[in-house]
């Protein structure tokens, strides 16, 4: 927010009777970078703005000038010149006879060298001298040099600060911390440990967290929309967290949608487009979060949102003559009876020459319901096709066992090489740049191996489960559709079919989606026991393959779904969850969220305390528990555990000097004392011990 003091008289004041010297005029510019600075101390201006005002006023008194107007930018960054207070000041100076522009420091005016030059040129063009209350600048060569240096320093400070802040936030995310304001349902809190250090962390909001958890569970049922959920949450009293400037208020629809798509509630932090495991307590399980995402995806695909449709087939039927979408229309006879029809939109809008007659809604409903009888398979067919799926995947998996074993062996070799390089660096055998170069190479190799192993397992287990679920759904498709409500019937049609055309003779011409098209074709070919090639369904990649590889190829195609098939898969998963509660759910069709950081239970903390008090190193204990050393040390301090100093004792120093002089390496000395090689090296140097190089010679 930008404020400006009321304009004062710009006419020069009269001097004494014996003086004809006019009073000099000046403007004062004040700025703070953040809103927190402007509100610090519970006042409207904080502490910095009044301090800058007093310094500028003292400088004006020294110059014999009177401040005629004051311009304030509260909570505005100087990295951009697009500030209301600054632009108002430049316009005021151009239209007024002012001699001085007073700033507390040059960085209050600009932290960008290019902006500083432009602002200074505007001041010179208006005949105004820039004056800093704390820096010696003028129009002399030396003053201009100081001005340029101070402006460059201000730009460097701003850019360097941004880099350091980014680096700190990245490290915080790597340790599971929250680098931003916690979303609704959590609270940002500040604590102080026993050493008096401030700890900023995130805690569950006891007032709002139950409502957030209820919102996810309610939406996962699939019986409400985002707008309906928002009404229910507002009625239950969910409000935003108040701030000093903004009171609590109900959530908006966009805010609720962002809330439902935020993986933070499942224990995962999204930072700069990447997902990182968080150390905060999750409000929901990842499986519940995935269910909500599937519903949101299904309802937004093809612009089909979860609204109260007049009919569950609205928008799903097409004219078999011209291909236009069929619209729901109503007609009322003279007696007041209303009839519902599906009419061709091409004929109604006169965009085509179609002569398609209107189809009564009851006829359309019967045609669609009867189509499910034609795609329902028997239990015998299900068992036969399921056996084919298992045989195909087992054969493929057996052929790739050696490849997976080779990848696992190579991964172990790279991990061992990384450990050796680290030990060599601690023993001063290789320098830091060489270590980083090799670590980058090993890290890239491990990432590639882990990805290939993950794809191998995911394709084997996920593809098999996907096809089994699809087969099981077809065993009861007709009866399940008949028992379902309108909302479930709509989702079923979106999952099973890519298009539903009604011909002139009132026959339904459906187009099945994958994998159902291939399954039905295989079911109809049940009497064919040969190994003849089969032609894939036109909606797939249209390749030729034998029955030995048909199911594996189909699973591969479905694991890399095009947008339309991805929509069908999401809806398909929701149908299975509703109609087949015992089917478990399709695995491998969505990228799973990273696992949250393991919680430190009391049992784990007790074990860590016992091992630490027994003399083990904190780093080793944290690694065994799968948590960060900083986090573990903080929790141990909360339990009253007195942590050992990082520096070794006098006895340890004597022991390590003795062992090193006997010829032991830095890493071996550290291992015997429970210290790392870097600590041993620094301690020996401080003790005046001459270190050996990698060849055992004194340096």
Secondary structure, 3 states (H helix, E strand, C coil): CEEECCCCCCCCCCCCCCCCCCCEEEEEEEEECCHHHHHHHHCCCCCHHHHHHHHHHHHHHHHCEEEEEEEEEECCCCCCCCCHHHHHHHHHHHHCCCCEEEECCHHHHCCCHHHHHHHHHHHHHCCCEEEECCCCCCCCHHHHHHHHHHHHHHHHHHHHHHHHHHHHHHHHHHCCCCCCCCCCCEEEEEEECCCCCEEEEEEECCCCHHHHHHHHHHHHCCCCCHHHHHHHHHHHCCECCCCCCCCCCECCHHHHHHHHCCHHHHCEEEECCEEEECCCCCCCCHHHHHHHHHHHHHHHHHHCCCCCCCCCCCCCEEECCCCCEEEEEEEECCCCCEEEEEEEHHHHCCCCCCCCCCEEHHHHHHHHHHHHHHHCCCHHHHHHHHHHHHHHHHHHHHHCHHHHHHHHHHHHHHHHHHHHHHHHHHCCCCCHHHHHHHHHHHHHHHHHHHHHHHHHHHHHHHHHHHHHHHHHHHCCHHHHHHHCCHHHHHHHHHHHEEEEEECCCCCEEEEECCCHHHHHHHHHCCCCCCCCCEECCCCCCCCEECHHHHHHHHHHHHHCCCHHHHHHHHHHHHHHHHHCHHHCCCCCCCCCCCCCCCCCCHHHHHHHHHHHHCCCCHHHHHHHHCCCHHHHHHHHHHCCCCCCCCCCCHHHHHHHHHHHHCCCCHHHHHHHHCCCHHHHHHHHHHCCCCCECCCCCEC
